[in-house]
Amino acid sequence: MANQQDPPSHGINDLTKQAQVVVVMVPLPAQGHLNQLLQLSRLILSHNIPVHYVGATTHNRQAKQRVHGWDPNAAANIHFHDIEIPPFHCPPPDPKAKIKFPSHLQPVFNASSQLTEPVSMLLRALSCKARKVIVIHDSLMGSVIEEARFLSNAESYTFHSVSAFAISLYEWEQEGKLIEENELFPRDTPSLEGCFTDEFADFVDCHYSKYQKFNTGCVYNTCKLVESAYLDFLEKETIKEGIKHWALGPFNPVTIPERSESSKKQHFCLEWLDKQAKNTVIYVSFGTTTTFDDEQIKELAIGLRESKKKFIWVLRDGDKGDVFNGEERRAELPKGYENSVDGIGLVVRDWAPQLEILAHPATGGFMSHCGWNSCMESISMGVPIAAWPMHSDQPRNTVLITEVLKIGIVVKDWAQRDEIVTSKIVGSAVNRLMASTEGDEMRKRAAEMGESVRGSVAEGGVSRMEMESFIAHITR
């Protein structure tokens, strides 16, 4: 992968000499956002369009280092612009916080405003060389790419890192409508209470609504086969403004390269999975922004053991502001726990290859926080979900997964978000998903949906046609 330092005083000529159109990606500096736009970069690059990926040096490094499901070297032509920003101080994640939103990352989000001038310089430089500059920016990075609206040959597109379902609900409520049962939304869809801190809600107000009017279109990591009703709703909502919507997902690879015997990079958990029977393992992971306290870790540990089902559990705190600096808290398990589950379960304390785990035939369920990245990976690999939402869009994604798509069960109801999930509830949820007729039916539905979604990216498939439509639009 090419790396460049900003200000981009050299290399622009070479990068854009042949380029009629160039794409600039501007992600929010949080893992679920960084990853989705890096995956989209790979897809756009496959259409021979140069892609520039812009971020702070540490966050670009984070995005590249955590790529999974494809060979990062295959994206050697993504041009990374590593921008040095002033140091930001983030406290460690707080396991005891009442609201589980990762408020310790707020200084990182605030620091993203430091990207504005370097990004503006890059856009101006590219606009002098290319026929058209296409900016695809995270919905919360509108202020950083403001320069695009002053350039006659630039267009900006908002990337929504959440589901079309969640965006539809947001638009519905912005119009002052109540959430009540109708053809779109189930009656018990939760409000946003407890989903965000007040500070982050203010950040959204400053960086989202104000900049939407300069938007040419919206891009989603979803598939029409999964969320057509919500994409249709959003299309109707913005038809007067002429804003188009494209469902280009799944962004993640839908086929995983076969692992060679000699591969040194193979994660130990994949070797363990190779020895397990089909659909017998539940994968347990709560993403990069969840931090459990010791009591909840203990209850989860005991519940997994008492379920007597095979499991892989990724046990790690939420990401720090800079994932490469500072010590990590090592969560305490009950004494002798890992020996007591030997042969039954694996506890992984580092970065796990989630996409490969979900794609493995032995994996039959996923206990998840229901972040949208994880939902799309699970859907595309045909794995049903035991939903345990923590914050943000996750409670609403839970409704989409369990009530609309019917490919999951609820572990923790959002109304009980302040309560501990006991080992008994954990064990019951695992058995319900992995060892019941209801779970088998969900696994069958999830497998069928996964097969359809994987087919959608093949020639003639709905996602492939959406991508071709988007490419035709930005290169017109």
VEXDREN-2710 file (C-alpha; in Angstrom, 1 decimal):
% VEXDREN-2710
k/r/px/py/pz
1/MET/0.0/0.0/0.0
2/ALA/1.4/3.4/-0.9
3/ASN/1.9/5.9/1.9
4/GLN/2.1/9.6/1.5
5/GLN/2.7/12.4/3.9
6/ASP/0.5/15.5/3.7
7/PRO/0.6/18.3/2.7
8/PRO/0.5/16.4/-0.6
9/SER/3.2/18.4/-2.4
10/HIS/4.5/15.5/-4.5
11/GLY/3.1/12.5/-6.2
12/ILE/-0.2/14.0/-7.2
13/ASN/0.9/14.3/-10.8
14/ASP/1.8/10.6/-11.0
15/LEU/-1.3/9.6/-9.2
16/THR/-3.8/11.4/-11.4
17/LYS/-2.0/11.7/-14.7
18/GLN/-4.2/9.2/-16.3
19/ALA/-7.1/9.7/-13.9
20/GLN/-10.3/11.1/-15.3
21/VAL/-11.9/10.6/-11.9
22/VAL/-10.3/10.1/-8.4
23/VAL/-12.0/9.1/-5.2
24/VAL/-11.1/10.5/-1.7
25/MET/-12.2/8.5/1.3
26/VAL/-12.5/10.3/4.7
27/PRO/-13.5/8.0/7.5
28/LEU/-14.3/8.8/11.1
29/PRO/-11.4/7.6/13.3
30/ALA/-13.1/4.6/14.9
31/GLN/-12.5/1.0/13.9
32/GLY/-16.0/0.2/12.6
33/HIS/-15.9/3.3/10.4
34/LEU/-12.2/2.9/9.3
35/ASN/-12.8/-0.7/8.2
36/GLN/-15.9/-0.1/6.2
37/LEU/-14.4/2.7/4.1
38/LEU/-11.2/0.7/3.6
39/GLN/-13.3/-2.2/2.3
40/LEU/-15.2/0.1/0.0
41/SER/-11.8/1.5/-1.3
42/ARG/-10.9/-2.0/-2.3
43/LEU/-14.1/-2.4/-4.3
44/ILE/-13.8/1.0/-6.1
45/LEU/-10.2/0.3/-6.9
46/SER/-11.3/-2.9/-8.7
47/HIS/-12.9/-0.5/-11.2
48/ASN/-9.5/1.1/-12.0
49/ILE/-10.4/4.3/-10.2
50/PRO/-7.5/5.8/-8.0
51/VAL/-8.5/5.9/-4.3
52/HIS/-7.0/8.2/-1.7
53/TYR/-7.6/7.2/1.9
54/VAL/-7.1/10.1/4.3
55/GLY/-6.6/10.0/8.1
56/ALA/-4.3/10.6/11.0
57/THR/-1.2/8.4/10.8
58/THR/-2.1/6.2/13.7
59/HIS/-5.7/5.6/12.4
60/ASN/-4.5/4.7/8.9
61/ARG/-2.0/2.3/10.5
62/GLN/-4.9/0.8/12.6
63/ALA/-7.1/0.4/9.5
64/LYS/-4.4/-1.4/7.5
65/GLN/-3.2/-3.6/10.3
66/ARG/-6.6/-5.0/11.1
67/VAL/-7.7/-5.9/7.5
68/HIS/-9.1/-9.4/7.4
69/GLY/-10.6/-11.6/4.8
70/TRP/-8.4/-10.3/2.0
71/ASP/-4.7/-9.8/1.4
72/PRO/-3.8/-6.1/2.2
73/ASN/-1.0/-6.3/-0.4
74/ALA/-3.7/-6.7/-3.0
75/ALA/-4.6/-3.0/-2.4
76/ALA/-1.1/-1.7/-3.1
77/ASN/-2.6/1.1/-5.2
78/ILE/-4.7/2.7/-2.4
79/HIS/-2.9/5.9/-1.7
80/PHE/-2.8/6.5/2.1
81/HIS/-2.4/10.1/3.2
82/ASP/-0.9/9.9/6.7
83/ILE/-1.6/13.2/8.4
84/GLU/0.2/14.1/11.6
85/ILE/-2.3/15.8/14.0
86/PRO/-1.6/17.3/17.4
87/PRO/-1.5/14.8/20.3
88/PHE/-4.9/14.0/21.9
89/HIS/-5.4/12.6/25.3
90/CYS/-8.0/9.8/25.9
91/PRO/-8.7/8.3/29.2
92/PRO/-8.9/4.4/29.3
93/PRO/-12.3/2.8/28.7
94/ASP/-14.5/2.9/31.8
95/PRO/-16.0/-0.6/32.6
96/LYS/-18.4/1.0/35.2
97/ALA/-19.8/3.8/32.9
98/LYS/-23.7/3.8/33.1
99/ILE/-24.0/4.7/29.4
100/LYS/-21.9/2.1/27.5
101/PHE/-21.1/4.5/24.6
102/PRO/-17.2/4.8/24.4
103/SER/-17.1/8.4/25.7
104/HIS/-13.3/7.9/26.2
105/LEU/-13.0/8.2/22.4
106/GLN/-14.6/11.6/22.2
107/PRO/-11.2/13.4/22.2
108/VAL/-10.3/11.4/19.1
109/PHE/-13.6/12.5/17.3
110/ASN/-12.9/16.1/18.3
111/ALA/-9.3/15.9/17.0
112/SER/-10.7/14.8/13.6
113/SER/-11.3/18.5/12.9
114/GLN/-7.5/18.9/12.7
115/LEU/-7.8/17.1/9.3
116/THR/-9.8/19.9/7.7
117/GLU/-6.9/22.0/6.3
118/PRO/-4.7/19.0/5.0
119/VAL/-7.8/17.5/3.4
120/SER/-8.7/20.8/1.8
121/MET/-5.2/21.1/0.4
122/LEU/-5.4/17.6/-1.0
123/LEU/-8.8/18.2/-2.6
124/ARG/-7.5/21.4/-4.2
125/ALA/-4.4/19.7/-5.5
126/LEU/-6.4/16.8/-7.0
127/SER/-9.1/19.1/-8.5
128/CYS/-6.3/20.8/-10.6
129/LYS/-5.3/17.4/-12.1
130/ALA/-8.4/15.2/-12.4
131/ARG/-11.5/15.8/-14.4
132/LYS/-13.6/15.0/-11.3
133/VAL/-12.9/14.5/-7.6
134/ILE/-15.4/12.3/-5.8
135/VAL/-15.3/12.6/-2.0
136/ILE/-16.9/9.8/0.0
137/HIS/-16.9/10.8/3.7
138/ASP/-18.3/9.4/6.9
139/SER/-21.6/11.1/7.8
140/LEU/-19.8/12.6/10.8
141/MET/-16.9/14.1/8.8
142/GLY/-18.9/16.6/6.8
143/SER/-17.1/19.6/8.3
144/VAL/-13.7/18.2/7.3
145/ILE/-14.5/17.9/3.6
146/GLU/-16.3/21.3/3.4
147/GLU/-13.8/22.5/0.7
148/ALA/-15.4/20.1/-1.8
149/ARG/-18.4/22.3/-2.1
150/PHE/-16.3/25.2/-3.4
151/LEU/-14.6/23.1/-6.1
152/SER/-16.5/23.1/-9.4
153/ASN/-15.3/19.6/-10.3
154/ALA/-15.9/17.9/-6.9
155/GLU/-18.9/16.0/-5.6
156/SER/-19.3/14.7/-2.0
157/TYR/-21.2/11.6/-1.0
158/THR/-22.1/10.7/2.6
159/PHE/-21.3/7.2/3.8
160/HIS/-23.6/6.0/6.5
161/SER/-21.8/3.5/8.7
162/VAL/-25.1/2.2/10.1
163/SER/-28.1/0.3/8.7
164/ALA/-30.7/1.9/6.3
165/PHE/-33.2/0.8/9.0
166/ALA/-31.4/3.0/11.6
167/ILE/-31.2/6.0/9.2
168/SER/-34.9/5.6/8.3
169/LEU/-35.8/5.7/12.0
170/TYR/-33.7/8.8/12.5
171/GLU/-35.4/10.5/9.5
172/TRP/-38.8/9.4/10.7
173/GLU/-38.3/10.9/14.1
174/GLN/-36.8/14.1/12.6
175/GLU/-40.1/14.7/11.0
176/GLY/-41.7/14.5/14.5
177/LYS/-43.4/11.2/13.9
178/LEU/-43.8/8.6/16.6
179/ILE/-42.5/5.1/16.3
180/GLU/-45.6/2.9/16.2
181/GLU/-46.2/-0.4/14.5
182/ASN/-46.5/0.1/10.8
183/GLU/-45.3/-1.7/7.6
184/LEU/-41.8/-0.3/8.3
185/PHE/-41.1/-0.3/12.0
186/PRO/-42.1/-2.8/14.8
187/ARG/-43.9/-1.2/17.7
188/ASP/-41.3/-2.0/20.3
189/THR/-38.4/-0.4/18.5
190/PRO/-36.5/1.4/21.3
191/SER/-35.9/5.2/21.4
192/LEU/-32.3/6.5/21.4
193/GLU/-32.4/6.9/25.2
194/GLY/-29.1/5.6/26.7
195/CYS/-27.5/5.1/23.3
196/PHE/-25.2/8.1/23.3
197/THR/-23.5/10.5/25.7
198/ASP/-24.8/14.1/25.6
199/GLU/-21.4/15.2/24.3
200/PHE/-21.5/12.8/21.4
201/ALA/-25.1/13.9/20.6
202/ASP/-23.9/17.5/20.4
203/PHE/-21.0/16.3/18.1
204/VAL/-23.5/14.7/15.8
205/ASP/-25.6/17.9/15.7
206/CYS/-22.5/19.9/14.7
207/HIS/-21.1/17.5/12.2
208/TYR/-24.1/15.8/10.5
209/SER/-27.3/17.8/9.9
210/LYS/-25.6/21.1/9.0
211/TYR/-23.6/19.5/6.1
212/GLN/-26.3/17.2/4.6
213/LYS/-27.6/19.9/2.3
214/PHE/-24.2/19.9/0.4
215/ASN/-24.6/16.2/-0.3
216/THR/-24.9/14.7/-3.8
217/GLY/-25.9/11.2/-2.6
218/CYS/-25.6/8.5/0.1
219/VAL/-23.8/5.3/0.2
220/TYR/-24.6/2.3/2.5
221/ASN/-22.9/-0.9/3.4
222/THR/-26.0/-2.9/3.0
223/CYS/-27.8/-4.9/0.3
224/LYS/-31.2/-4.4/-1.3
225/LEU/-32.0/-8.0/-0.5
226/VAL/-31.7/-7.2/3.2
227/GLU/-33.1/-3.6/3.5
228/SER/-35.0/-2.7/0.3
229/ALA/-38.0/-1.3/2.2
230/TYR/-35.8/1.2/4.1
231/LEU/-33.8/2.2/1.1
232/ASP/-37.0/2.8/-0.8
233/PHE/-38.3/4.9/2.1
234/LEU/-35.0/7.0/2.1
235/GLU/-35.2/7.5/-1.6
236/LYS/-38.8/8.9/-1.3
237/GLU/-37.7/11.1/1.5
238/THR/-35.0/12.9/-0.5
239/ILE/-36.4/12.7/-4.0
240/LYS/-37.2/16.4/-4.1
241/GLU/-33.6/17.3/-3.2
242/GLY/-32.4/14.9/-6.0
243/ILE/-30.3/12.9/-3.5
244/LYS/-29.6/9.3/-4.7
245/HIS/-29.0/6.3/-2.5
246/TRP/-26.8/3.3/-3.3
247/ALA/-26.7/0.0/-1.4
248/LEU/-23.2/-1.1/-2.3
249/GLY/-22.8/-3.8/0.4
250/PRO/-21.6/-6.1/1.6
251/PHE/-18.3/-4.3/1.5
252/ASN/-16.5/-7.2/3.2
253/PRO/-15.3/-10.1/1.0
254/VAL/-17.9/-12.8/0.7
255/THR/-15.5/-15.6/-0.1
256/ILE/-12.4/-16.2/2.0
257/PRO/-9.2/-17.3/0.3
258/GLU/-8.3/-20.9/1.2
259/ARG/-5.6/-21.2/3.8
260/SER/-2.5/-23.0/2.7
261/GLU/-0.9/-25.6/4.9
262/SER/2.3/-23.5/5.1
263/SER/0.5/-20.3/6.0
264/LYS/2.4/-18.7/8.9
265/LYS/-0.3/-16.1/9.4
266/GLN/-3.0/-18.6/10.4
267/HIS/-4.6/-17.6/13.7
268/PHE/-4.7/-20.4/16.3
269/CYS/-8.5/-20.2/16.6
270/LEU/-8.9/-21.2/13.0
271/GLU/-6.9/-24.4/13.5
272/TRP/-9.1/-25.1/16.5
273/LEU/-12.2/-24.5/14.4
274/ASP/-10.9/-27.0/11.8
275/LYS/-11.3/-29.8/14.4
276/GLN/-15.0/-28.9/15.3
277/ALA/-18.1/-30.3/13.6
278/LYS/-20.3/-28.1/11.4
279/ASN/-22.5/-25.5/13.2
280/THR/-21.3/-26.5/16.6
281/VAL/-19.4/-23.4/17.7
282/ILE/-20.8/-20.1/18.9
283/TYR/-18.5/-17.1/18.3
284/VAL/-18.7/-14.5/21.1
285/SER/-17.4/-11.0/20.4
286/PHE/-18.7/-7.5/21.3
287/GLY/-16.7/-5.4/18.9
288/THR/-14.1/-2.7/19.4
289/THR/-16.0/-0.3/21.7
290/THR/-17.4/-2.6/24.4
291/THR/-15.8/-2.8/27.9
292/PHE/-17.3/-5.1/30.4
293/ASP/-16.8/-4.9/34.2
294/ASP/-15.4/-7.8/36.2
295/GLU/-18.8/-8.9/37.4
296/GLN/-20.3/-9.1/33.9
297/ILE/-17.2/-11.0/32.6
298/LYS/-17.6/-13.5/35.4
299/GLU/-21.3/-14.1/34.6
300/LEU/-20.6/-14.4/30.9
301/ALA/-17.7/-16.9/31.5
302/ILE/-19.8/-19.1/33.7
303/GLY/-22.8/-19.0/31.4
304/LEU/-20.7/-20.1/28.4
305/ARG/-19.2/-22.9/30.4
306/GLU/-22.5/-24.1/31.7
307/SER/-24.1/-24.1/28.3
308/LYS/-21.8/-27.0/27.4
309/LYS/-21.6/-25.7/23.9
310/LYS/-18.3/-25.1/22.0
311/PHE/-17.3/-21.4/21.9
312/ILE/-14.7/-18.9/20.8
313/TRP/-14.8/-15.8/23.0
314/VAL/-12.9/-12.7/22.2
315/LEU/-12.2/-11.1/25.5
316/ARG/-10.7/-7.6/25.3
317/ASP/-11.6/-4.1/26.3
318/GLY/-12.8/-1.5/23.9
319/ASP/-10.2/0.3/21.8
320/LYS/-8.1/3.1/23.3
321/GLY/-7.8/6.4/21.4
322/ASP/-4.5/5.2/20.0
323/VAL/-4.5/1.4/19.8
324/PHE/-0.7/1.3/19.6
325/ASN/0.1/3.2/22.8
326/GLY/-0.6/2.5/26.5
327/GLU/-1.3/-0.6/28.5
328/GLU/-4.3/-2.8/28.1
329/ARG/-6.4/-3.9/31.0
330/ARG/-6.3/-7.7/31.3
331/ALA/-9.8/-8.8/32.3
332/GLU/-9.9/-11.3/35.1
333/LEU/-11.6/-14.7/34.5
334/PRO/-12.7/-17.0/37.4
335/LYS/-9.7/-18.9/38.8
336/GLY/-8.7/-21.9/36.6
337/TYR/-11.4/-21.0/34.0
338/GLU/-9.4/-21.6/30.8
339/ASN/-8.3/-25.0/32.0
340/SER/-11.9/-25.8/33.0
341/VAL/-13.1/-25.2/29.4
342/ASP/-10.2/-26.9/27.7
343/GLY/-11.5/-28.7/24.6
344/ILE/-14.8/-26.8/24.8
345/GLY/-13.9/-23.2/24.5
346/LEU/-11.2/-20.8/23.4
347/VAL/-10.6/-17.4/25.0
348/VAL/-8.9/-15.0/22.6
349/ARG/-7.4/-11.9/24.1
350/ASP/-6.0/-10.2/21.0
351/TRP/-7.3/-9.2/17.6
352/ALA/-9.3/-12.1/16.1
353/PRO/-10.0/-12.7/12.4
354/GLN/-13.7/-12.3/12.7
355/LEU/-14.6/-12.7/9.0
356/GLU/-12.7/-15.9/8.7
357/ILE/-14.3/-17.2/11.9
358/LEU/-17.8/-16.4/10.7
359/ALA/-17.1/-18.0/7.3
360/HIS/-15.9/-21.2/8.9
361/PRO/-18.4/-24.1/8.6
362/ALA/-18.0/-25.0/12.3
363/THR/-19.4/-21.6/13.3
364/GLY/-23.1/-21.9/13.9
365/GLY/-23.9/-18.7/15.9
366/PHE/-22.6/-15.3/16.8
367/MET/-23.2/-13.6/20.2
368/SER/-22.7/-10.0/19.2
369/HIS/-23.2/-6.3/20.2
370/CYS/-25.0/-5.9/16.8
371/GLY/-22.7/-3.2/15.5
372/TRP/-23.5/-2.8/11.8
373/ASN/-20.1/-4.0/10.6
374/SER/-20.6/-7.2/12.5
375/CYS/-24.2/-7.6/11.4
376/MET/-23.3/-7.3/7.7
377/GLU/-20.4/-9.8/8.1
378/SER/-22.7/-12.2/9.9
379/ILE/-25.5/-11.8/7.4
380/SER/-23.1/-12.3/4.4
381/MET/-21.7/-15.5/6.0
382/GLY/-25.1/-16.8/6.9
383/VAL/-24.7/-17.0/10.7
384/PRO/-27.6/-16.2/13.0
385/ILE/-27.0/-13.7/15.9
386/ALA/-27.6/-13.7/19.7
387/ALA/-28.0/-10.0/20.1
388/TRP/-26.6/-8.1/23.1
389/PRO/-26.7/-4.4/22.2
390/MET/-24.5/-1.9/24.1
391/HIS/-25.0/1.6/22.6
392/SER/-25.4/3.7/19.4
393/ASP/-27.4/2.1/16.6
394/GLN/-27.0/-1.4/18.2
395/PRO/-30.4/-1.6/20.0
396/ARG/-32.2/-0.7/16.8
397/ASN/-30.0/-3.1/14.7
398/THR/-31.1/-5.8/17.2
399/VAL/-34.8/-5.1/16.2
400/LEU/-33.8/-5.4/12.5
401/ILE/-32.0/-8.7/13.1
402/THR/-34.5/-10.3/15.4
403/GLU/-37.9/-9.0/14.5
404/VAL/-37.6/-7.9/10.8
405/LEU/-35.1/-10.4/9.3
406/LYS/-35.8/-13.0/12.0
407/ILE/-32.3/-14.3/12.0
408/GLY/-31.5/-13.8/15.7
409/ILE/-32.6/-13.8/19.3
410/VAL/-32.3/-11.2/22.0
411/VAL/-29.8/-11.9/24.9
412/LYS/-30.4/-8.6/26.6
413/ASP/-33.4/-6.5/26.1
414/TRP/-32.6/-2.8/25.8
415/ALA/-35.2/-2.0/28.5
416/GLN/-32.9/-3.9/31.0
417/ARG/-29.7/-2.3/29.8
418/ASP/-28.7/-1.3/33.3
419/GLU/-28.9/-4.8/34.7
420/ILE/-26.3/-7.6/34.7
421/VAL/-26.9/-10.4/32.3
422/THR/-26.6/-13.5/34.6
423/SER/-24.9/-16.7/33.7
424/LYS/-28.3/-18.4/33.6
425/ILE/-29.5/-15.9/30.9
426/VAL/-26.2/-16.4/28.9
427/GLY/-26.5/-20.2/29.0
428/SER/-30.2/-20.1/28.1
429/ALA/-29.5/-17.8/25.1
430/VAL/-26.6/-20.0/23.9
431/ASN/-28.7/-23.1/24.0
432/ARG/-31.7/-21.4/22.4
433/LEU/-29.6/-20.4/19.4
434/MET/-27.3/-23.5/19.2
435/ALA/-29.5/-26.4/20.4
436/SER/-33.2/-25.8/19.7
437/THR/-35.7/-26.2/16.8
438/GLU/-36.1/-22.4/16.9
439/GLY/-32.3/-21.9/16.5
440/ASP/-32.1/-24.5/13.7
441/GLU/-34.9/-22.6/11.8
442/MET/-33.0/-19.3/12.3
443/ARG/-29.8/-20.9/11.1
444/LYS/-31.6/-22.1/8.0
445/ARG/-33.0/-18.6/7.3
446/ALA/-29.6/-17.0/7.9
447/ALA/-27.9/-19.5/5.6
448/GLU/-30.4/-18.8/2.8
449/MET/-30.1/-15.1/3.3
450/GLY/-26.3/-15.4/3.3
451/GLU/-26.3/-17.3/0.1
452/SER/-28.6/-14.7/-1.5
453/VAL/-26.4/-11.8/-0.3
454/ARG/-23.2/-13.5/-1.5
455/GLY/-24.9/-14.0/-4.9
456/SER/-25.8/-10.3/-5.0
457/VAL/-22.2/-9.3/-5.6
458/ALA/-21.8/-11.7/-8.6
459/GLU/-22.4/-10.6/-12.2
460/GLY/-26.1/-9.7/-12.6
461/GLY/-26.6/-9.6/-8.8
462/VAL/-28.4/-6.7/-7.2
463/SER/-25.4/-5.3/-5.3
464/ARG/-23.1/-5.7/-8.4
465/MET/-25.7/-3.7/-10.4
466/GLU/-25.8/-1.0/-7.6
467/MET/-22.0/-0.7/-7.7
468/GLU/-22.0/-0.5/-11.5
469/SER/-24.7/2.2/-11.3
470/PHE/-22.7/4.1/-8.7
471/ILE/-19.5/3.9/-10.8
472/ALA/-21.3/5.0/-13.9
473/HIS/-22.8/7.9/-11.9
474/ILE/-19.5/9.2/-10.5
475/THR/-17.6/8.8/-13.8
476/ARG/-20.4/10.4/-16.0
END
